[in-house]
Amino acid sequence: MNRSALLLDSLGLGLMAVALATAALALSLFPQRLAQRPAAQAVVALHLNGQGQLRLWNQPIQPQQLPGLLAQATRRNANLRLRLLPDASVPWGVVQHLISQLEPSGLPLEVQLP
């Protein structure tokens, strides 16, 4: 093989590697981006971990703080929706209890099961 053929083969393999890496990155980020709708679309994600702890806006909160925080967020945006994201290890009874506590807020509630 001559030198120009080796150069073209190397360039082709390099471009293919970059294209595959870009595709893999896009395939991993696209579903995450869909799941993390921005606050401009009025979705508030409430995470419930395996120990029963709540996280709102990536901050740990106590359950008694939740009504005040949701009321404050509702005043900012009346079209607010609440998304509950329980961890796979959380018993369904704990999830149902939390749902019953969230119902009085009157916000539309989505439960995203693991």
C-alpha positions as CSV (number, residue, x, y, z in Angstrom):
1,M,0.0,0.0,0.0
2,N,1.1,3.5,-0.7
3,R,1.3,6.3,1.8
4,S,-1.8,8.1,0.6
5,A,-4.0,5.0,0.8
6,L,-2.9,4.5,4.5
7,L,-3.6,8.1,5.2
8,L,-7.1,7.9,3.7
9,D,-7.8,4.7,5.7
10,S,-6.7,6.3,8.9
11,L,-8.7,9.4,8.2
12,G,-11.8,7.3,7.4
13,L,-11.4,5.2,10.6
14,G,-11.0,8.4,12.6
15,L,-14.1,10.0,11.2
16,M,-16.1,6.8,11.7
17,A,-15.0,6.7,15.4
18,V,-16.0,10.3,15.9
19,A,-19.4,9.6,14.3
20,L,-20.0,6.6,16.4
21,A,-19.0,8.4,19.6
22,T,-21.3,11.3,18.7
23,A,-24.2,8.9,18.0
24,A,-23.6,7.1,21.3
25,L,-23.5,10.4,23.2
26,A,-26.8,11.5,21.6
27,L,-28.5,8.2,22.4
28,S,-27.5,8.5,26.0
29,L,-28.4,12.2,26.5
30,F,-31.6,12.4,24.5
31,P,-33.7,10.2,26.9
32,Q,-32.3,12.0,29.9
33,R,-33.2,15.4,28.4
34,L,-36.7,14.2,27.8
35,A,-37.0,13.1,31.4
36,Q,-35.7,16.3,32.7
37,R,-38.1,18.8,31.2
38,P,-37.0,22.3,32.1
39,A,-38.8,24.3,34.7
40,A,-40.1,26.5,31.8
41,Q,-42.4,23.6,30.9
42,A,-43.8,23.7,34.5
43,V,-42.7,20.2,35.6
44,V,-41.4,19.8,39.2
45,A,-39.6,16.6,39.8
46,L,-39.9,15.2,43.3
47,H,-37.5,12.3,43.9
48,L,-38.1,9.6,46.6
49,N,-35.0,7.5,47.4
50,G,-34.9,4.0,49.0
51,Q,-34.6,5.4,52.5
52,G,-37.8,7.4,52.1
53,Q,-36.0,10.8,51.8
54,L,-37.4,13.4,49.4
55,R,-35.4,15.6,47.0
56,L,-36.9,18.6,45.3
57,W,-34.8,20.7,42.8
58,N,-31.9,18.4,43.8
59,Q,-32.1,19.5,47.4
60,P,-33.1,17.2,50.3
61,I,-36.3,18.4,51.9
62,Q,-38.5,17.3,54.8
63,P,-42.0,16.2,54.0
64,Q,-43.5,19.0,56.1
65,Q,-41.7,21.6,53.9
66,L,-43.3,20.2,50.7
67,P,-46.7,22.0,50.9
68,G,-45.1,25.4,51.3
69,L,-42.6,24.9,48.5
70,L,-45.3,23.7,46.1
71,A,-47.6,26.6,47.0
72,Q,-44.7,29.0,46.3
73,A,-44.0,27.3,43.0
74,T,-47.7,27.4,42.1
75,R,-47.8,31.1,42.7
76,R,-45.0,31.5,40.1
77,N,-46.6,29.3,37.5
78,A,-50.2,28.2,37.6
79,N,-49.7,25.5,35.0
80,L,-47.4,23.6,37.3
81,R,-47.3,19.7,37.2
82,L,-45.7,17.5,39.8
83,R,-43.7,14.4,38.8
84,L,-42.9,11.8,41.5
85,L,-39.9,9.7,40.8
86,P,-39.6,6.9,43.4
87,D,-36.5,4.7,43.5
88,A,-37.0,1.1,42.6
89,S,-36.3,0.0,46.2
90,V,-39.2,2.1,47.6
91,P,-42.1,-0.1,48.7
92,W,-45.3,0.7,46.9
93,G,-47.1,1.5,50.1
94,V,-44.7,4.3,50.8
95,V,-45.3,5.7,47.3
96,Q,-49.1,5.5,47.8
97,H,-48.8,7.3,51.2
98,L,-46.8,10.1,49.6
99,I,-49.4,10.4,46.8
100,S,-52.2,10.8,49.3
101,Q,-50.2,13.6,51.0
102,L,-49.7,15.3,47.6
103,E,-53.3,15.1,46.5
104,P,-54.5,18.1,48.6
105,S,-52.1,20.4,46.7
106,G,-54.5,20.1,43.7
107,L,-51.5,19.8,41.3
108,P,-51.6,17.3,38.4
109,L,-49.5,14.4,39.5
110,E,-47.4,12.1,37.3
111,V,-45.7,9.0,38.8
112,Q,-42.7,7.8,36.8
113,L,-42.1,4.3,37.9
114,P,-38.6,2.9,37.7
